[in-house]
Amino acid sequence: MSQISSLTIKEYTTKSGFHFKNLPLTYQVFGKKLGTAPIVLVTHALTGNSNVCGENGWWKSLIGTEKCIDVNKYSILAFNIPGNGYDDFFIENYEDFTIYDVAQLFLIGLAKLQIPSVFAGIGGSLGGSILWQMAVLKPELFQNLIPIATDWKATDWLIAQCRVQKQILNNSDNPVHDARIHAMTFYRTPQSFKQKFKRSLSETAPIYNVESWLLHHGETLDKRFQLQAYKLMNHLLMTAICETEDEFLELASKIEGNIYLVGIDSDGLYLNEEIKETYSLLKPIKSNVHFAEINSIHGHDAFLIEYEQLAGILDPIFNSEKITKTKNHEHANIR
């Protein structure tokens, strides 16, 4: 496992005006040493962290030795969102933080590491929204921008789900556990539950297996995730990078690199139709924007489950020598 490294940002004032001194920004590097290979920046989702590959890496199906993103070819860099708790740092005044601030801190981190350009930025869900913000703040940064199962805006539906999460986190006697149970119902789909459980009963308790599974996810997250971190991450999801469509288009038109939007046809959190709409808005003003779709019954979590489909979509970006072999597949998935 890669060791956690740390940078100190001596002075930072959030967009809301809150001032931090000596703010820690921690990160991990996998694969090639920084400065010796193309850099892939991975931004993590709500309960993720900087440990993206290896034995306990949360995206080890996609990133690793001879995987789609090969650690023998790339330098993989992942920052922890300050306050996610993986490095034992928490932010009490979490509502003073937004996606804008996280993106700014990541940009400061890249500057401190003397990284002026990134081959690819890739992230799902909250991580993808952070990438959008980084790209509009520094349009020349990414050669390839890959936001997965996410969008630049917080829709009313997303805000509504996050509000329910906030209510649970603020009012439950077992907040992290109970919020996670609720979240799993919109990370997956009714069809996914039906395929997995078939209304079967648990052998160890007088409940249905779907109930047992939900309780297990609640207990597991409660053991490794702090309440203050969950409150921050849930809040960040609600902070859109732009207030209006026109503002977004003006900023996004300046992004220099390729943009690869990846949606999930059954996503119940970041709806696929919203991502398609973003593609339709950008295509007339930016020639190097593409859209691909993961087909799955598993909903939002499919970007962590359907790794073969995702690897097939991303292979032409990360493994150019495979382009000829996968030409037909590429045309079927990226347009």
C-alpha positions, 0 to 999 in steps of 0.5 A, spaced: 500 500 500 502 507 498 504 511 504 499 517 505 503 523 504 501 530 507 502 537 504 500 543 509 496 549 506 498 555 511 493 560 509 486 558 505 479 562 505 473 559 503 468 562 498 464 563 504 469 567 507 472 562 513 479 562 514 483 556 515 491 556 517 495 550 516 490 546 513 492 539 511 492 536 504 493 528 504 494 524 498 497 517 496 501 516 489 501 509 486 505 506 480 510 510 477 514 516 481 511 523 480 515 526 474 516 520 471 510 518 467 503 521 465 499 523 471 492 520 472 488 524 478 483 520 481 478 524 485 474 520 490 466 519 491 462 520 498 465 514 502 471 514 498 479 516 500 486 516 497 487 509 497 484 507 490 488 501 488 492 495 491 489 490 496 484 494 499 483 499 494 476 501 492 477 502 485 482 496 484 478 493 479 479 499 474 486 501 477 492 496 478 497 492 474 495 490 467 488 493 469 485 499 465 489 504 468 496 500 469 500 502 475 506 500 470 504 506 465 502 511 469 503 515 476 496 515 480 495 521 484 489 521 489 488 527 494 483 526 500 478 531 500 479 535 507 475 532 512 473 525 509 477 523 516 481 518 512 487 522 515 484 523 522 482 530 520 475 533 520 472 539 519 466 542 524 464 548 520 462 543 514 457 548 511 463 553 510 466 548 505 463 547 497 466 543 491 469 550 489 473 550 495 475 542 495 477 544 487 481 550 489 485 546 495 486 540 490 489 545 485 494 548 490 496 541 492 498 540 484 501 546 484 505 544 490 507 538 487 509 542 481 504 538 476 502 543 471 498 538 467 494 532 468 494 526 463 487 524 465 482 526 471 477 521 473 472 520 478 465 518 479 459 521 483 462 527 488 469 526 485 466 527 478 463 534 480 470 536 483 473 534 477 468 539 473 470 544 478 477 544 477 477 544 470 473 550 469 478 553 474 484 551 470 481 550 463 488 548 461 489 542 466 486 536 464 488 533 457 482 528 458 477 529 463 472 523 465 467 525 470 463 518 471 456 518 474 455 525 475 454 532 473 456 539 473 449 541 477 446 539 483 439 537 481 432 538 485 432 530 485 439 530 488 438 536 493 432 532 495 436 526 497 441 529 500 436 533 504 433 527 507 440 524 508 441 531 512 435 530 516 437 523 518 444 525 520 442 530 524 436 527 528 437 519 528 440 516 534 445 512 530 446 517 524 451 514 520 448 507 520 441 509 518 443 514 513 447 509 509 441 504 509 437 510 506 443 511 501 443 504 499 436 504 496 438 510 491 445 507 490 441 501 487 435 500 483 429 495 485 431 491 479 438 490 482 434 488 489 430 483 485 435 480 482 440 479 488 435 477 493 428 474 490 424 476 496 428 471 500 429 470 508 435 470 512 437 464 515 440 468 521 435 472 523 427 473 522 428 478 517 428 478 509 435 478 506 434 485 503 434 488 510 440 484 513 444 486 507 442 494 508 443 493 516 450 490 514 452 496 510 450 501 515 454 497 520 460 497 516 460 504 514 459 506 521 465 502 523 469 506 519 466 513 517 465 518 522 459 522 523 462 529 521 465 526 515 459 524 512 455 530 514 461 534 510 461 529 504 453 529 503 453 537 504 458 537 498 454 534 493 449 539 494 454 545 492 453 546 484 459 549 481 455 553 477 448 556 478 445 557 471 446 553 465 449 559 461 454 560 466 456 553 465 457 553 458 461 559 458 466 556 463 466 549 460 467 552 453 474 554 455 476 547 457 482 545 453 482 537 453 477 532 451 471 531 455 468 524 456 462 523 459 460 517 462 453 515 464 449 509 467 442 508 464 439 506 471 442 511 475 437 514 480 442 519 483 445 522 477 440 521 472 443 519 465 438 524 462 441 529 465 448 527 463 446 526 456 443 533 456 450 536 458 453 532 452 447 535 448 449 542 450 456 542 450 457 538 443 455 544 439 461 548 442 466 543 443 468 538 438 472 534 443 466 532 448 464 525 448 458 521 451 458 513 453 453 509 457 454 503 462 448 499 461 446 496 468 440 494 473 445 496 478 444 504 478 448 509 481 453 503 484 454 501 477 461 505 476 464 500 481 460 494 479 460 494 472 468 494 471 468 490 465 464 495 461 467 501 464 474 498 462 472 497 455 469 505 455 476 507 458 481 503 454 482 507 448 484 513 452 488 509 457 491 504 452 492 507 445 495 501 443 489 497 443 485 502 439 485 498 433 483 492 436 477 495 440 475 500 434 468 497 433 467 497 441 469 504 441 465 506 436 459 503 440 460 506 446 463 513 445 460 518 441 
